[in-house]
Structures are given as C-alpha cells and as structure tokens.
Amino acid sequence: MKVRSLLTTALFFISQYALANTNVLFYKDGVLVRINLKTNIIYLPNGDYNMKIEDNTILESFITNITDNKLLAELSNILKEIKYAESKMQDTQYEINRLNDNLDILKIIIGSSGQKDQKSINSLVEEYNNIYKKIINLKKELQLLETQKEDKEKIVKELEEKIASSTQTYKVFILSKPFGTLNLLLSGGWESSYKLNADNNTITTKIIVSLPKGFKFKSYKTTFYTFRMEKEYVRINLDKLIGNIYETRYFKTAIKPSIMKKTMNVDNYEEEEEESERISEKGLDVGIAFELDKEITVENGSEITISTNPISIQKRYIAIPSKYPKGIMTLIISNNLPNSILPGELEISFGQATISGLVIDSVIPRNSVFETYGLLINEIDVKREIVEEKTENPKFLGTNKRIVRVFKNSIKNNLSSDIEITIIDRIPIPSDDRIKIGIERIIPSPTSNYEQIMKESIFNIKIPVAKGKEVSTTVSYWVEYPADLRYYEYER
C-alpha cells in the first residue's frame, strides 16, 4: 500500500474535481455523479460504488492513504519542539554534571586548605556557593523542560488520534488521457426540510443530502428526483396535463432532455433524448423536484437552501378546556408555491418561539390547503370549572335518578392583538337506551344545533376575545338513568 500526504500529493480528489464540470443527480435511494474530467489521475474514497469512465481507459490503479496536511504540519512542528527540548535537556544535564564535578574538586581543595589564609578560603567557599546556586537553577530549568516535554507528548498523542481518525483510504486511477466522463453511482439520497415563519408569512425550502463518507463534490448542476433508482411499482392512472408559466429562478420544475432509466448498474446507464423540455405537473408523479443551476458544494449532511417564498398563512386559535389549560394555535396554509410541498421535516417560528420536530407526511399539491398540528400558546389561559352539580328526584330502586351538571369555561387573551377563538367542547351521548341525556343550555350559541350535538357529542363555539380581556362560556346538561345503576363518563 502506498502512503502519501496532502503535502506531497499534487492532485487530490476534491481540488481536482473543483476544476471539472460536475453534475450531481440525487434520487431517493442513490446518487449519480457525472464528472467531465480534466486530469488523468483520479482519487476516489475507498468504498462500495459503481464506476464507469467514458472515452478513456484505466492504465493503473492502487490504494493510498491521505490525511489532513494541517494536522501533519502541526504534528511535525510539535515533534521538532520535543526534539529541541530533549537536546536542551541533554545540554542542561551535561552542565549539571560538569558543575557537580567542579563542586567535588572544590570540596577537596577546601578540605585541604589548612595552611591557606582566610581570604583564600573565603574565595573558595564563595565559588562553591555560586556553583551550587547554578546547579539549583539548572535543575529547575531541567524540571521545566521535562514538564514542557510531557505536555507536548500529550499533544502528539491527541494529534496522532486525530490523524488516524481523519486519514482516508483512496483508490487512485491512472488514466490514458486527461479527459473523458466519469460516472459514479453512490449510496445516499435526500430529504426535504421546511422552515415556516408565521410572522412574515414565508416558507424556506431546504434539502438535506446524504453521501458516503469521504465524498465531496463541487456541483455545477444539481438535480433532485422524487423517484427511486431501483424498480418500483407505479400508478396506472393518468392525471390531467396542465399548462402553466412560472418565474425563472435558480431552480425550476422541469425535465431536461436527458432522462436516465431506473437502474442501479452504471454500466447499463442509457439516455433517451427528447427534443424539448417537459414541464413537471406535480413533481412527485413526473419525478423531478428541484434543479439547481448554480455552483454548490455537496457532502454528507449538506443543507442546501432552495428558496424562500411568500406563502398564505392564517392563524387559527383554539381552546379545548377539558384537556389543555392553555390555548392552541394552528396554521392554515395555502400552497401557492410553484411546486408541490413534498414530505419532510417542518419547523415553525412565530414571535420568540420556534417549534421543531414536526413532520409533513404526505405531498401537498399546488393550490391546496392544509392545517398544521396544534401548538400550545402560553399567552392564552384556559380554565374549566364545575359551577353546579345537583341530583334531582333521587328515589328508591326501580325509579330513575336525574343529575344536572353546569360547566364554565374561561378564556383570557394575553396576546398583543384581538383574536377569534374556537372553543371545542362536548356533551356526553348515551351508550345505553336506559340513559337519557339532554342539553339545558350552551352560551354563547354553538355553530351546530342541539340535535346534531346529541348525535356527535362534539361542538364548537366561536367567540371574539379582545387583547387583555377574558370571556366565558356556559355548558349545562342533564342525565337521567335508573337509580339502581351507577353512571360514569369515558372517552371513546
């Protein structure tokens, strides 16, 4: 196996392809990359993929390891610093040993200086002390160098781990000519993601792509298809064909003249030429979702912003007093975009709040309307209480018992604007012929009549609520049942 680094490798996978004309086609279950080559050396990450080269021949291929040259340069510098520290430590230790020898000599001289004058002895003692101080300082310097060396060795270990994790194994192909077309069929795909701003009525469409590790392309034309590359079952009905116009942007819902057949083998790749473009009806049915005609870089996890468009959004406020102590907001969205909204993740922002983790689980065609799930709103307080519960005509076995219940629902609007709120409430409906239930009053009046409510249980009350104000509703019903039985209510 040949080992190279970016410091010595002139042609690297990414920089090489940045100079070429690269088109990337994303399908739901795979990715086709078409690269017009401008070199006779190709570096591909080692992995499982299909490859076909047109108008060229492979002369030689081998395996090489490539890592980040910045990490290698940093490691090289640290190793040089460690080597310098080791050399400095050797010099320091040598100097300490030399001075210790001098001390031993001075000890002998001072010990045998009985016949010398006091001045000479004092001079020898002073010289001894000076050497001793130098040795102490050199030992401190040596200890500091050892600490610095240990710290740098820890850095070396961390860098070696980073280099090991970042090092990629590549297949290198030497071609006969510096041109031709490289077709790569990779595992991967794409998912759509949407960010809805309920304050300025806009929707941002994004694409999140998946590619095998190590693959990164600078794409000059990127197409996202809604169908799979593998064979799949298809619908047998045909939709109406609608003629339409749209404003030209960086993307367009159109089928280009080249249409690839659905096959997982690049060697069997074929094209069918058509004389003119065909406009996509719904995107999902025809097969193309978006086409970007601008330069972008794609790798695993890339998030690509397709567009930000105005969209019709209507806020709907709801209260369900029997379940939630806060109000609920849903968004009624009219899809007036130039294309269908595809399944994907949805993030909604309004005011200071952001709600993520929502999902659009089906295609929303153009000119259709859909309503989001409800979002709890802390600025709307909801309270439900039993105002009265009484028993009428309680008698002995064999007679009926009658109870009356009165509920009050209170709604307070703490938002900065007036709203209309829909209060969703319910009346129990009997599951046994021996139970009789009737409505005494519902104030304000519901949107459906009492007879319909007694069939469906659920009813709505629509009522305006000014900002900072509180409104209330009253619901009263009676229940009559045999006195020898017990009555209870449950949800179904």
N, C-alpha and C positions, 0 to 999 in steps of 0.2 A: 504493500500500500504506500503510495506517495503522499507525503505530508508537506503542505505548503501553508503560508500565511498570507494575509492581505498585503503585508509589506513587500512580498516578492511576487505576488500574483498580479499580473498586468490586467488580465481580463477576468472580471468577476461577474457572477450571474446577474446581479441587479444592474450594475453600471453598464454592462454590455447591452442589456435589453432596453435600457433607457434611450439608447441611440436608435433603436429599431422601431418599426411601426407595429404596435401590438394591439390586437383586438381580443377582448375577453367576453365570452358568452356564458352567462350564468343560467343554469337550469335548476329545477327544484332538487335534483339528485345528482348533480355533477357540473363540472366546469370545463369548457373547451377554450383553450388559449391558442390563438393563431399569431405567430411572430414572423415578420419579414426580416430575415437575418441580414446582418451587415458585418459578420465575422465568421471565421472558420473554426472557432473554438467555442464550445457551449458548456456551461456549468449548470447542472441540474441537481437539486437536492435529492439525495438517495432515498428512494421510496417506491411505492407501488403506483404506477401510472402507465398509460399507453402513450407512445410517441411515434410520430411519423414525420419524416423530413421529405419535402418535395423538391425536385430539381437539384438534388445534392446527394452525396454518398459519404458514409461514415468510414474514415480510414483507420481510426484507432479510438479506443475508449479505455479509461482507467478510473480508479477511485482515489479521491484526495480529501483531506480534512482541511477545512477553512475556519478560522476563528476571527474574532474582532481584533483588528490591528491596534486599536486604542488600549485594549486590555494587555496585549502583548508588549506594547511600548511602556505602559505603566509598570508591568512586571519587570521588564528589563531595567528600568531606572531604579526600582527598589532593590533588585539584586546587585546592581552596581553600588548602591549606597551601603548594602550589607557587606559587600567585599571591601569597600573603603573603611568601614567601621572595624572589620576584622584586622585589616592592615594596621589601622591606628591602634587597636588593642595590642597587637604584637609589638609595635614600637614602644607603646607605653609600658608594657610588661618588661621588655628588654631594658628600658631606662630604670624601672624599679629595681630590677635585679642588679644592674650596674651600681646604683646608689647604695643598695644593701651591701655590696662588696666593699664599697668605699667606707661605709659605716664600720664594717668588721675591721678594716685596716686602721681606722681612727681609734677604735676601741683598744687595739693592741698598742698603738703609739701612746695613747693617753695613759694606759696601764703601766707603761714602762717609762714614764716621764718623771720619775722621782728626782732626777738631778737637774731637770729643766726649771727655768724661772717661772714664776706665777703668770706672767704676761703671756708666755708661750702656751702654757696650759689653758689659759682662758681663751686664747685664739683657737686652739684645737677643739675645745668644748663648743665654742660658738659655731665653728664649721660643722661639727657633728649635729648640732641642733638644726642648722639650716638644711642640711641634707635630709634629716629626719622629717622636717616640715615638707620638703619637696616630695618625699616618698608618700606622706599622708595625702597631699593634694593629687599626686598621680594615681593613688589608689581610688580616690573619689572620682577622678576622671575616668578611670578604668571601669568602675561600677556603673557610671552614667552611660558609657559606651555599651556595656553589656545590656543594660535596660533598653537602650535605643535599638540594639540589635534584636532583642527578643520581640519588641514591638513591631519591627519591620518584618520579622519572620512570621508573625501572626498575619500581617497584611499580605505577605506572599501566599500563605495558606488560603486566605479568602480569595485572592486573585486567581489562584490555581483552580479553586472550586468554580468560580465564575467562568473561567476559560473552558473548563471541562463541560459545564452546562451549556455554554454558548457555541461550542465548537460543533459545526455541522459537517456531515459527510456528504460529499458531492460526487456525482458521476460526471466525468469530463469526456466530451466527444470531440475528436479532431475530424473536421470535415474536409472534403476535397476542394471546396470552393467557398469564398466568403459571401455567399448569398444563397437564397432559397427561402422556403417557408417551413417553419417548424410548427407542427400541430401537437398540442399536449392535451390529453384527456385526464382530468384530475377528479378526485372525490371532492365534495363540497356542495355548495348551494347558496341560497339567500333567503332572508325573511324580511318582510316589510315592517316598519315601525312608524307610528304616527304621534305627533305632539299637537294637541288641540289647545289653543288659547281662547278661553271663553270670554276674555275681557276685550280683545281686539278682533274677535271673530276670524281667526286664521287657523289653518291646519298645515303643519310641516310634515312632508312625507320623507322618510328616510329608509335606506336599505342597509341591512347588516349582512355581510358576506362571510362565508366560511371557506377556508382553503387549507390544504395540508401544511404542516409546519415547514418553514423554510422557503415557501414560495411567496414571492412578492413581485408584482408587475406594475410598470407604468403604462397604463392602458390609454390608448388614444380614442377608442370607441368601445363602450361597454354596453352590453345588451342583457336584459333580464327577462327570461322566459318564464311563463307560468306553468308550462307542462314539464313532464319528466323525460329524461333521455331514454329510459327503459320503455319497453312496450307497455301500454296501458289500455284499459277499456275506455271506450268513448261513447258519447251520447249519439243516438241515432236520429234525433230530431234536428231540424234546421231553423235557426232564428231568422227573423226579418233582417234584411240588409238595409241599413240606414245611411244616407249620405249626409255629411256634416263638414264643417270647417272649424279650425281652431287656430289659436295664435302660436306661431313658431317660437319654441323655447330651446333650452339645452336638451330637452327630451321630447319625444313625440311617440304616440302610439301608432306605429306603422310597421308593416312587414317589408323588409328590404328585399331586393331581387333574389339574394341567396337565402334559401331555406334549407336547413340541414335535416336530414332524415333522422329519426329517433333510433340511434344505435349506439352501443357502448364501446364499439371497436373502431378506433380511429382509422385503422387500415381499410375499413369498409366505408369510410366517410365519402359521401357524394353530395353534389349540389344539383339543385334544379333551378334553372334560370327562368325568370319571369320578366316580361317586357316592361312592366310598370309596378309601382308601389301599390299595395292594397292597404286601405285604412282599417285598423282594428275596430271591430264592433263593440266588444266588451273587454278586450284584453284577455280575460281568462279563457274564453272559448277559442279565440283565434290563436293565442299562445304567447303574445309579446306584452309585457307590462310596461317597461321603460327602456329607452335607449338614450345614452349619454354621448354626445358628440364633442366632449371636451376631455382634456388630459386629466386623469386621476391616478392615484397610486392605490392599488388594492392588495391586501394581505389578509390573513385570517383575523376576523374580528373588526375589519374596517367598517366604519359607519359613514355612509355616503348620503348627503342631503340631496334629494332630488328636486324639491321645490317647496316654496311656501306660498300658499294661495288663500285668498279670502274665501270664506265659506259661511253659509247661512246657519246661525246658531240661535236657538230660542231656549231660554231658561224656563224650566217648569218647577215650581215649588210645591212640595207635597208634605203632608203631616199624616202619620199613622199613629194616633195616640195610644192605641192598645199595644204597640210594640216598641216604639222608639221615643225617648224623651227629647229628641232633637228633630229639627226639620230635615227634609230631604230635598236635594236638587237633582233633577235630571236635565240632560241637554238633548233637545230635539234638533237633529242636524239634517239639513237638506243637502244632498250631494250634488252640488252644481259644478264639480270639477270636470276637467276634460276627459277623465277616465274613471273607471270603477275604483272603489276603495277595496283593496284586497285584504284578506285576513292577516292579522298581525297584532303586535302589542300596541296599546294605546295609553298615552299619558295625557292627563288633563290638568291645566293650570288655570286658576281664577283667583284674583286678589293675591294674597300672600300664600295661598295653599297650592300644593301640587299633589295630584293623585296619580300614582303609577301602579303597574301590575294589572291594568285592565286589558281585556283581550277582545278584538273584533274577530269573531269565529266564523264568519261567512262573508261572501262577496256582497258589497253594497253597490248596486249598479248606479249609473248616472241618473240624475233626476228622480232618485228615490229618497225616502225619508226614513231615518232610524232614530231610535231613542236610546241613550246610554243607560247603564245601571244607575241606581240612585246613590248619591253621595251625601253623607250626613253633614249638615251645616250647623256649626255651633252657635251661629248668630240667631237661630230660630229656636225658641224654647217651646216645648210641647208638654202639657200636663193633662193627665186624665184622673178623674176622681169620681167616686160614687157619692152622689148628693143624697140619694134616698134609696132605701131598700126595705120594703114592708110586705107583710104577709096578710092577705085578705081571706076571710072565710075559712080559717083553719078548723076543720071538723074531724070527726072520728073516721074510722075505717069505712070504706065504701063511698066516701064523698070526695070531691075534688078540692085541692088546695090551689090558691092563686097568689102569686107573688108579683110585685111591681118593682122594677129597678129603674133608677134615673141616673144617668151619667152626664158629667160636664167635662168638655174638652176646652182647654185654654191654649191659645197660640199667641206668643209675643214675638214681634218682628224687631230684632236688634240690628238689622241690616241698614245700610245708608240710603236705601231707597224704598219707595212703596212697592208692594208686591201683591199678586193674587195667588192664593194658596188653595190647593185642592186637599181637602181632608177626607181621607179614606177610612171609613168606619164600617161596622157590621151589626146586624141583628141576628140572633140565633134562629135557625129554622128547625122545625121538629123532625126527628128521625123515627117517630112512633106516632101512630094515629091517636093514641091516648093523650098526647101532649098537644095543647093548643097554645099558640103564640100570636100576639098582636102588637101592633105599634100604637102607642098612645100619642106621641108627638116627636118630630125631629125639627129642630130650629137651629139655623135657618133651613129653608126647604132644600131637600136633596135634588140632584139632577134627574133622578128617576122616581116614578110613583111608588106608593106603598105596596101595591100588588106585586110589582116587579121585584121590589126589595125582598119580599117574603118568599120569593122563588129563588133568588140568587144570594141572599144574605148580605152581600157587599153593596155599599152605596157611597157616592161621592157628594161632598158639599164644597162648592166653590165660593170663596169669600175674599174680598179685598182686605188687606191689612196695611195701614199706613206705617211708615218707619217710626219706631219707638212706641208703637201702640200695641194693645192686646185685644184680641177678640175671643169669643167663646161660642161653643155650640152645645145644645142640649139634646140628648137622646133618651127617650123613655119607652119601655116596652113591658108587657105583662106576659106571664107564663102560667098556664093552668094545667094541672096534672093530678092523677089520683093521689089522695093523701097517704095511702099506704106504700107509696113508692118514693124513691129519692131522685131528685132532679139534679143534673150537673151538665156542664157545657164543656165541649172539647173542640179542637180544631181538626179539620179534615181537608 
